[in-house]
Amino acid sequence: MLEGQSGEVGKWAAEASARTGFPVVLLPQADWNDDLTPWPAGPIFRKGKSFGGGAKAYLGRLETEILPDIEGSLGLVDPERWLIGVSLSGLFAVWAAAESDLFTRVAAISGSFWYEGFTEWLEARPGMGSLKGAYLSLGNTEADTKNPHLRQIAAQTESVVGILREKGVQTLFEWNDGSHFAPVVPRLEKALAGLLGQP
């Protein structure tokens, strides 16, 4: 799972590992706006940062350094990998699954599918790599904003759900009460349960 939240997420990951019997680990990232975005894009807030589009480099690090180190330390050989992400890391999770064969299941909690050009890119992909299952969720007040980018989030998320299903990926979508990914731990729990419940 991609990190970027408070210590409560680390605590949840440890508890989920103990409860399910398989490792739930946090993956490091260097820069939220750069490592998790698939191509450069301008800021969406007046005083916000631009997006660097460094996801391909970060995915390369996952494949050649980060995952081999984690899996080696845990004694895992040819494991099935799932990736859970929140917000921009949810965007990255779906992008990475379409871009590579690393992941068989992904979850995106309040995924940033408003990202410029993402749904068009996903629809144009000829396949979805090794991806078998996906779980997406969204807060039911996330689109209640004056920001023209974020106001599209409900429609864009529903588009992503439809595209994944059209490409043969078993996809579960759920609405949550509330705003952008908060509270995060109950939504992580629902995401993990959703992935576990898929055949």
C-alpha positions in Angstrom: 0.0 0.0 0.0 1.3 3.5 -0.8 2.1 5.6 2.2 1.4 9.3 2.7 -1.0 9.2 5.6 -0.6 9.5 9.4 0.7 6.8 11.7 -2.8 5.4 12.0 -2.4 3.9 8.6 0.8 2.1 9.6 -1.0 0.7 12.6 -3.9 -0.5 10.4 -1.5 -2.2 8.0 0.1 -4.1 10.9 -3.2 -5.2 12.3 -4.5 -6.2 8.8 -1.4 -8.3 8.3 -2.0 -10.1 11.5 -5.7 -10.6 10.9 -5.4 -11.8 7.2 -2.2 -13.8 7.4 -0.5 -12.1 4.5 1.8 -9.0 4.6 0.3 -5.6 4.2 3.2 -3.2 3.8 3.6 0.5 3.2 5.6 1.5 0.1 7.7 4.6 0.3 7.5 7.5 -2.1 9.6 10.6 -2.4 7.2 13.2 -3.6 3.4 13.0 -3.7 2.9 15.4 -6.7 5.8 14.0 -8.8 6.2 10.2 -8.1 2.5 9.4 -8.4 1.5 11.3 -11.5 1.7 9.7 -14.9 2.7 12.8 -16.9 3.3 16.5 -16.2 0.2 18.7 -15.6 -0.4 22.2 -14.3 -1.7 23.0 -10.7 -5.4 22.6 -9.9 -5.3 25.2 -7.1 -4.3 28.9 -7.5 -1.3 28.6 -5.2 -0.8 24.9 -5.8 2.2 23.0 -7.2 2.4 21.6 -10.7 2.5 17.9 -11.1 5.8 16.4 -12.2 4.7 13.2 -14.0 7.4 11.0 -12.5 5.2 7.9 -12.1 7.1 5.9 -14.7 10.4 6.4 -12.8 8.8 5.5 -9.5 7.2 2.3 -11.1 10.7 1.4 -12.3 12.0 1.7 -8.7 9.2 -0.4 -7.5 10.0 -3.1 -10.0 13.8 -3.2 -9.7 14.5 -2.0 -6.1 11.6 -1.5 -3.7 9.5 -4.6 -4.2 12.5 -7.0 -4.6 13.9 -5.7 -1.3 10.6 -6.0 0.6 9.8 -9.4 -0.8 13.3 -10.7 -0.2 13.2 -9.6 3.4 9.8 -11.4 3.9 11.0 -14.5 2.1 8.3 -14.2 -0.6 8.9 -15.9 -4.0 6.8 -14.9 -7.0 4.0 -13.4 -4.8 0.6 -12.1 -6.0 0.8 -8.3 -5.5 -2.2 -6.0 -4.7 -1.9 -2.3 -4.5 -4.1 0.1 -2.5 -3.9 3.8 -2.9 -5.6 6.9 -1.6 -6.1 10.1 -3.6 -3.1 10.6 -6.0 -1.8 7.2 -5.0 -5.2 5.7 -6.0 -4.6 7.3 -9.4 -1.1 5.7 -9.5 -2.5 2.3 -8.5 -4.8 2.1 -11.5 -2.3 3.6 -13.8 0.5 1.2 -12.7 -1.8 -1.8 -13.1 -2.5 -0.7 -16.7 1.1 0.1 -17.4 2.7 -3.0 -16.0 2.2 -6.6 -15.0 3.2 -6.1 -11.4 -0.3 -6.1 -9.8 -3.2 -8.5 -10.0 -5.6 -6.4 -7.8 -5.8 -2.7 -7.0 -7.9 -0.4 -4.9 -8.3 3.4 -5.3 -9.9 5.3 -2.5 -10.9 8.7 -3.7 -8.6 8.2 -6.6 -7.6 11.4 -8.4 -9.3 10.5 -11.7 -9.8 14.2 -12.4 -6.2 14.1 -13.6 -5.9 15.7 -17.0 -6.2 13.1 -19.8 -6.3 10.0 -17.5 -9.7 8.5 -18.5 -8.9 9.0 -22.2 -5.5 7.3 -21.7 -7.1 4.4 -19.8 -9.8 3.9 -22.4 -7.1 3.8 -25.1 -5.1 1.0 -23.4 -5.3 -2.3 -25.3 -5.4 -4.3 -22.1 -4.9 -4.2 -18.4 -1.8 -6.2 -17.8 -2.2 -8.8 -15.1 -5.1 -7.0 -13.4 -8.0 -9.3 -12.4 -9.9 -7.2 -9.8 -10.3 -3.6 -8.7 -12.1 -1.8 -5.9 -12.9 1.9 -6.2 -14.7 4.2 -3.7 -15.6 7.8 -3.4 -17.0 10.2 -0.8 -20.5 11.3 -1.7 -19.6 15.0 -1.1 -16.3 15.1 -3.0 -17.8 16.7 -6.1 -19.5 19.4 -4.1 -16.8 22.0 -4.8 -16.3 25.1 -7.0 -13.0 23.8 -8.2 -13.6 22.9 -11.9 -11.2 19.9 -11.8 -12.4 18.3 -8.6 -16.1 18.9 -9.5 -15.6 16.2 -12.2 -14.5 13.5 -9.8 -17.8 11.6 -9.5 -18.3 11.4 -13.3 -14.6 10.6 -13.9 -14.6 7.8 -11.3 -17.7 6.3 -12.8 -16.0 6.5 -16.2 -13.0 4.6 -14.8 -15.3 1.9 -13.3 -17.0 1.5 -16.7 -13.7 1.3 -18.6 -12.2 -1.3 -16.2 -15.4 -3.5 -16.5 -15.3 -3.2 -20.3 -11.7 -4.4 -20.2 -12.7 -7.5 -18.3 -11.6 -6.4 -14.8 -14.0 -7.4 -12.1 -14.6 -4.0 -10.5 -16.5 -3.1 -7.3 -17.5 0.5 -6.7 -18.8 1.9 -3.4 -20.0 5.3 -2.2 -19.0 6.5 1.2 -20.6 9.1 3.4 -18.3 12.2 3.6 -15.6 14.0 1.8 -12.2 13.3 0.3 -10.9 9.9 1.7 -11.8 10.8 5.3 -11.9 8.9 7.6 -9.3 6.9 5.9 -8.9 3.8 8.0 -12.5 2.6 7.7 -12.2 3.1 3.9 -9.0 1.1 3.8 -10.7 -1.7 5.6 -13.6 -1.7 3.2 -11.1 -1.7 0.2 -9.2 -4.6 1.6 -12.5 -6.5 2.3 -13.7 -5.7 -1.2 -10.5 -7.2 -2.8 -10.5 -10.2 -0.5 -14.1 -10.9 -1.5 -13.3 -11.1 -5.3 -12.8 -14.5 -6.8 
